[in-house]
Amino acid sequence: MKDILFDFISKYVSLTEDEKNALLSLDLFHTVKKGTVLLEEGQKTQDSYFVLKGCIRVYYILDGEERTTAFYTELDALTPHCVINKAPSDYYISCVEDSILLISNTDMSVEVNSKFPKFDVMCRMLSEELLAKQQMVFDEFKTSSPEQRYLNLLQKRPDLIQRVPQHQLASYLGIQPQSLSRLKARILKKK
C-alpha cells in the first residue's frame, strides 16, 4: 500500500527517504470494514481520508431517506467540511466496501507540513484539483437529466455500477431506485 501512496505523491512532489519514513512513522494506514460509519451527522472530527483501496460515500439523511452526494474510490481524498469550519458535520461518511484508508488529522498535517514544506505545496495543489473537479461534477449534475447523469456515470466512473448498491447509485443520481431500473432498461433497448 505504501507504494501506491508514494506513486500518487510523486505526481506532485519528489520525496527523500527521510520524508517517506516520516510519513510511514505516522501510522496512517487503516483497514476499515464495509458498513463502518466514519463520520455521523452532528459529530465533530479532525480526520481527513485518502482512499488507497475501497469505496466510501458521503450522504445526508433527509426526511428519513439517505441522499448520497459523493463516492470516493482509489486515490480520492476527502476532507469533511467540518474539519475546515470546526463545526458539527451535516452529513455521514461510511464505507461501501472493505477499505484501506490513509487517515490523517489536522495536528498531523500541521506537524508534517512544518517539517517538510513540500507537503504543504502538494496539499495545496491537490486541493485546487479537487475543487475544480467538484465544481465540474456539480455543474454537470445541475445541467443534465437523470438519463444524462447515468450515461456520464457509465462513461466516467463505470466501476461504481458494479461496486455500489443500486439504491445508493439512484440516490447519487437524484432519482428513485425504480426509476433507475427503468432508465437502465430504456438504455439497453436503445442499443
C-alpha positions in Angstrom: 0.0 0.0 0.0 2.9 2.4 0.7 4.0 2.1 -2.9 0.5 3.2 -4.1 0.8 6.2 -1.8 4.3 7.1 -2.9 3.4 6.7 -6.6 0.5 9.1 -6.1 2.6 11.7 -4.2 5.3 11.5 -6.9 2.8 13.1 -9.3 3.1 16.3 -7.2 6.5 16.3 -5.4 9.5 14.0 -5.1 10.3 12.6 -1.7 13.5 11.8 0.0 13.8 8.5 2.0 13.7 10.6 5.2 10.4 12.1 4.1 9.0 8.7 3.2 10.0 7.3 6.5 8.5 10.3 8.4 5.2 9.6 6.6 5.3 5.9 7.4 6.0 6.6 11.1 2.7 8.3 11.5 0.6 5.1 11.5 -1.8 6.5 8.8 -2.9 3.2 7.2 -6.2 1.8 8.4 -8.2 -1.2 7.3 -11.9 -0.4 7.7 -14.8 -2.9 7.2 -17.7 -2.4 4.9 -20.6 -0.6 6.6 -18.4 1.3 9.0 -19.6 4.8 9.6 -16.5 7.1 9.7 -18.5 10.3 10.5 -22.0 10.9 11.7 -24.2 14.0 11.3 -23.7 16.2 14.4 -20.2 14.8 15.1 -17.0 16.8 15.0 -13.8 15.5 13.6 -10.3 16.5 12.6 -9.9 13.4 10.3 -9.3 13.5 6.6 -9.3 10.5 4.4 -7.4 9.2 1.4 -8.7 6.0 -0.2 -5.9 3.6 -1.1 -8.4 0.7 -1.7 -12.1 0.5 -1.5 -15.0 2.9 -1.7 -16.5 5.4 0.8 -19.6 7.6 0.4 -21.0 10.8 1.7 -24.7 11.0 2.4 -27.3 13.1 4.2 -30.4 11.8 5.9 -33.3 14.0 4.8 -36.9 13.2 5.8 -35.7 9.7 6.9 -34.1 9.0 3.5 -30.4 8.7 2.7 -29.3 11.1 -0.1 -25.9 10.2 -1.4 -23.9 13.1 -2.7 -20.4 11.6 -3.4 -18.4 8.4 -3.8 -14.7 8.3 -3.2 -12.6 5.4 -4.6 -8.9 4.6 -5.1 -6.7 7.7 -4.9 -9.5 10.0 -3.9 -9.1 12.4 -1.0 -11.8 13.7 1.3 -11.6 16.4 4.0 -15.0 16.8 5.5 -16.3 20.4 5.7 -16.5 20.1 9.5 -12.7 19.8 9.6 -12.4 23.2 8.0 -15.2 25.1 9.7 -14.7 23.3 13.1 -18.5 22.7 13.3 -20.5 19.5 13.7 -20.9 17.6 10.5 -24.1 18.0 8.4 -23.6 14.5 6.8 -22.4 11.0 7.2 -19.4 9.2 5.7 -19.4 5.4 5.5 -17.6 2.6 3.8 -19.4 1.0 0.9 -16.7 -1.7 0.7 -13.9 -3.1 2.9 -11.4 -0.3 2.5 -7.8 0.7 3.2 -7.7 4.3 4.1 -5.0 6.7 5.0 -6.5 8.7 7.9 -4.7 11.9 9.0 -5.8 14.7 11.3 -5.2 18.4 11.5 -2.4 18.1 14.1 -0.6 15.6 11.9 -0.9 17.8 8.9 0.5 20.8 10.7 3.4 18.8 12.1 4.3 17.2 8.7 3.9 20.4 6.8 6.1 22.3 9.2 8.9 19.7 9.0 8.5 19.1 5.2 7.2 22.3 3.4 6.8 20.4 0.1 3.8 18.5 1.6 2.1 21.9 2.1 2.7 22.6 -1.6 1.4 19.2 -2.6 -1.7 19.6 -0.4 -2.4 23.0 -2.0 -2.1 21.6 -5.5 -4.3 18.6 -4.6 -6.9 20.9 -3.0 -7.0 23.1 -6.1 -7.5 20.0 -8.3 -10.2 18.6 -6.1 -12.1 21.9 -6.0 -12.0 22.2 -9.8 -13.2 18.5 -10.1 -16.0 19.0 -7.7 -17.2 22.2 -9.4 -17.3 20.3 -12.8 -19.3 17.4 -11.2 -21.7 19.8 -9.6 -22.2 21.8 -12.8 -22.7 18.6 -14.8 -25.3 17.4 -12.3 -27.2 20.6 -12.3 -27.4 20.9 -16.1 -28.2 17.3 -17.0 -31.2 15.0 -17.0 -31.2 11.7 -14.9 -30.5 9.8 -18.1 -27.5 12.0 -19.0 -26.3 11.7 -15.4 -26.4 7.9 -15.7 -24.7 7.9 -19.1 -22.0 10.2 -17.7 -21.5 7.8 -14.8 -21.2 4.9 -17.2 -18.6 6.8 -19.1 -16.6 8.4 -16.3 -17.0 6.0 -13.3 -18.2 2.7 -14.7 -16.7 0.8 -11.7 -19.3 2.3 -9.4 -22.1 0.4 -11.3 -20.6 -2.9 -10.0 -19.4 -1.7 -6.6 -22.2 0.3 -5.2 -25.8 -0.9 -4.3 -28.4 0.3 -6.8 -30.4 2.3 -4.2 -27.2 4.3 -3.4 -26.5 4.9 -7.1 -30.1 6.0 -7.6 -29.8 8.4 -4.7 -26.5 9.8 -6.1 -28.2 10.3 -9.5 -31.1 12.1 -7.8 -33.7 9.5 -8.7 -35.6 6.6 -7.1 -34.3 3.0 -7.4 -37.3 2.1 -9.5 -36.6 5.0 -11.9 -33.0 3.8 -12.2 -34.2 0.3 -13.2 -36.5 1.8 -15.9 -33.7 4.0 -17.1 -31.3 1.1 -17.4 -33.9 -0.9 -19.3 -34.6 2.0 -21.7 -30.9 2.5 -22.4 -30.5 -1.2 -23.1 -33.4 -1.2 -25.6 -31.7 1.7 -27.5 -28.5 -0.3 -28.0 
